[in-house]
């Protein structure tokens, strides 16, 4: 049986959801009677995850207790960042070493994302790359910029006009802007490169520093429905959103 590792990023402070998160970590905020963490675990298992790591920081003991209270059918391990938050890249680097097969592809999923994304398709995309990033055409101020083969080339902030890229001659106007979904798969190439990084760093910074030497491919899924429930207005829409994507 092929192993597939999955990491749920659940260490966030949940500041945008206050006061709901004053005493409850974002991962345990409920939608339709189930914590976000439970929704995410179920999705990852359905996509073929054979082992899951969950990173924790803010109110982490509540998440640890919640996970310990039931049998999930596959091993679920805690990556404890309660002493120090390691940012997305550092969190992934620490967690990647905790799997029984650390060379298997690693599917990463933010705990506050609900979607109808085909995670299996994303894992397949990563087989031909060092990493695959699920992207969409939604409205935002920050975009990843891709060439025609959907290789990552740069990042831009539309509000400030800032562009970040390792390619000095690059013209951003020739690239396709797509929004990152918070769901991505790291293959062996990216996992090996991660080991050279410091303890604490952003995964997007890592991708931008390495997009001139690693094959970092975007995957743009048609009809992708995605809801970031890290904000109160989105949380209110979440029950209807879940109904909609389960009926599609």
C-alpha positions in Angstrom: 0.0 0.0 0.0 1.4 3.4 -0.9 2.0 5.7 2.0 0.8 9.3 1.8 1.8 11.7 4.5 -0.4 14.6 5.4 0.2 17.7 7.6 -2.6 19.8 9.0 -1.4 23.3 9.9 -3.4 24.1 13.0 -1.0 26.3 14.9 -2.5 29.6 14.0 -3.6 32.1 16.7 -7.1 32.6 15.1 -7.0 36.3 15.8 -9.5 37.1 12.9 -12.1 34.9 14.6 -12.0 36.6 18.0 -13.9 36.5 20.4 -14.8 32.9 19.2 -11.1 31.9 19.6 -10.5 33.6 23.0 -10.9 30.2 24.7 -11.1 27.8 21.7 -8.3 27.2 19.1 -9.4 27.8 15.5 -9.0 24.1 14.7 -11.8 23.2 17.1 -14.3 25.8 15.9 -17.4 23.9 14.8 -19.1 23.9 11.4 -22.3 21.7 11.2 -21.5 20.2 14.6 -18.0 19.1 13.7 -14.7 20.9 14.4 -12.8 22.2 11.4 -10.0 19.8 12.4 -12.4 16.8 12.0 -13.6 18.0 8.6 -9.9 18.3 7.5 -8.9 14.8 8.8 -11.9 13.2 7.1 -11.0 14.9 3.7 -7.4 13.8 4.0 -8.2 10.2 4.8 -10.6 10.1 1.9 -7.8 11.4 -0.4 -5.6 8.5 0.8 -3.6 9.9 3.7 -2.1 7.0 5.6 -0.5 9.1 8.4 -1.2 12.6 9.6 0.7 15.1 11.7 -1.1 18.1 13.2 1.0 21.1 14.4 -0.2 23.0 17.4 0.6 26.2 19.2 -2.2 28.4 20.6 -4.3 26.4 23.1 -2.6 23.4 21.7 -3.5 21.1 24.7 -7.2 21.3 23.7 -6.3 20.0 20.2 -4.1 17.2 21.7 -7.0 16.2 24.1 -9.5 16.2 21.2 -7.4 14.0 19.0 -6.7 11.6 21.9 -10.3 11.1 22.6 -11.1 8.9 19.6 -9.6 6.4 17.2 -9.1 8.0 13.8 -8.2 4.8 12.0 -4.8 6.0 11.0 -1.8 7.3 13.1 -2.2 11.0 14.0 0.9 12.6 15.6 1.3 16.0 17.2 4.1 18.4 16.2 4.3 20.6 19.2 5.1 24.3 18.6 3.7 25.6 21.9 7.1 26.9 22.9 7.8 28.6 19.6 5.7 29.2 16.5 7.8 28.2 13.6 5.9 29.9 10.7 4.5 27.8 7.8 7.9 26.6 6.5 9.5 25.9 9.8 6.3 24.0 10.9 6.5 21.9 7.7 10.2 21.2 8.1 9.7 20.0 11.7 6.7 17.9 11.0 8.2 16.3 7.8 10.8 14.5 10.0 8.1 12.9 12.2 6.6 10.5 9.6 7.4 6.8 9.6 8.3 7.1 5.9 9.7 10.7 5.6 10.3 10.2 1.8 6.7 9.9 0.9 5.0 12.9 -0.7 3.6 15.3 1.9 0.2 16.8 1.5 -0.2 20.1 3.4 -3.6 21.5 4.3 -4.5 24.6 6.3 -7.1 23.7 9.0 -9.4 26.6 8.1 -9.9 25.8 4.4 -13.0 24.1 3.2 -13.1 23.1 -0.5 -14.1 20.6 -3.1 -10.5 20.4 -4.3 -9.4 17.1 -5.8 -6.6 16.3 -3.5 -5.7 13.1 -5.4 -5.2 15.2 -8.5 -2.9 17.5 -6.6 -0.9 14.5 -5.4 -0.6 13.2 -8.9 0.6 16.6 -10.1 3.4 16.5 -7.5 4.7 13.3 -9.0 6.0 15.2 -12.0 7.4 18.1 -9.8 9.3 18.9 -6.7 6.1 20.5 -5.3 2.6 21.2 -6.5 0.5 24.1 -5.3 -3.3 24.3 -5.6 -4.2 27.7 -7.0 -7.3 29.5 -8.1 -8.5 32.6 -9.9 -10.1 34.3 -6.9 -9.9 38.0 -6.0 -7.1 38.8 -3.6 -4.3 41.3 -3.2 -1.4 38.8 -3.2 -0.8 36.5 -6.1 1.7 33.8 -7.2 2.8 34.4 -10.8 3.2 31.4 -13.1 4.5 30.9 -16.7 2.6 29.1 -19.4 3.7 25.6 -18.1 2.4 26.7 -14.6 5.9 26.8 -13.2 6.1 29.3 -10.3 8.2 32.4 -11.2 7.3 35.2 -8.8 4.9 36.7 -6.2 3.2 40.0 -6.2 1.2 42.3 -3.9 -1.2 44.2 -6.1 -1.9 46.8 -3.5 1.8 47.8 -3.0 3.1 46.8 -6.4 5.8 44.7 -4.8 7.2 41.8 -6.8 9.5 39.1 -5.5 11.3 36.7 -7.8 14.8 35.2 -8.2 14.7 36.1 -11.9 16.2 39.6 -12.4 14.9 40.0 -16.1 11.4 38.9 -15.4 8.4 40.8 -16.7 5.4 40.2 -14.4 3.0 41.3 -17.1 3.7 38.2 -19.1 2.8 35.8 -16.2 -0.5 34.4 -15.0 -1.5 35.6 -11.5 -3.2 32.9 -9.4 -4.1 32.9 -5.7 -2.6 30.2 -3.4 -5.2 28.0 -1.7 -3.2 26.9 1.4 -3.2 23.3 0.0 0.0 22.0 -1.5 2.1 18.8 -1.9 5.9 18.6 -1.3 7.7 15.9 -3.2 11.1 14.6 -2.4 13.0 17.4 -4.2 11.4 20.1 -2.0 11.5 18.0 1.2 15.3 17.5 0.8 15.8 21.2 0.1 13.7 22.1 3.2 16.3 20.4 5.5 18.8 23.2 4.6 16.4 25.9 5.9 16.6 27.6 9.3 14.2 26.7 12.1 11.6 29.4 11.4 10.6 30.6 7.9 7.6 31.1 5.6 6.9 28.3 3.0 6.0 30.9 0.4 9.4 32.6 0.9 11.0 29.2 0.5 9.1 28.6 -2.8 10.2 32.0 -4.1 13.8 31.5 -3.2 13.9 28.1 -5.0 11.6 28.5 -8.0 14.7 29.0 -10.2 16.1 25.6 -9.3 13.1 23.4 -8.3 10.1 22.4 -10.4 7.3 24.1 -8.5 4.1 23.6 -10.4 0.7 25.2 -9.9 -2.5 23.2 -10.3 -5.5 25.1 -11.4 -8.7 23.1 -10.9 -11.7 24.1 -12.9 -14.8 24.7 -10.7 -12.7 24.9 -7.6 -14.9 26.1 -4.7 -12.9 27.3 -1.7 -13.8 28.9 1.6 -11.3 30.3 4.0 -13.2 30.1 7.3 -10.6 32.1 9.2 -12.9 35.1 9.1 -16.3 35.5 10.9 -18.3 36.3 7.8 -16.9 33.2 6.1 -17.7 31.1 9.1 -21.4 32.1 8.8 -21.4 30.9 5.2 -19.7 27.6 6.0 -22.7 25.4 6.6 -24.3 26.4 3.2 -21.0 26.1 1.5 -20.5 22.5 2.8 -24.0 21.5 1.6 -23.3 23.0 -1.8 -20.0 21.2 -2.4 -21.4 17.9 -1.1 -24.3 18.1 -3.6 -22.1 19.0 -6.6 
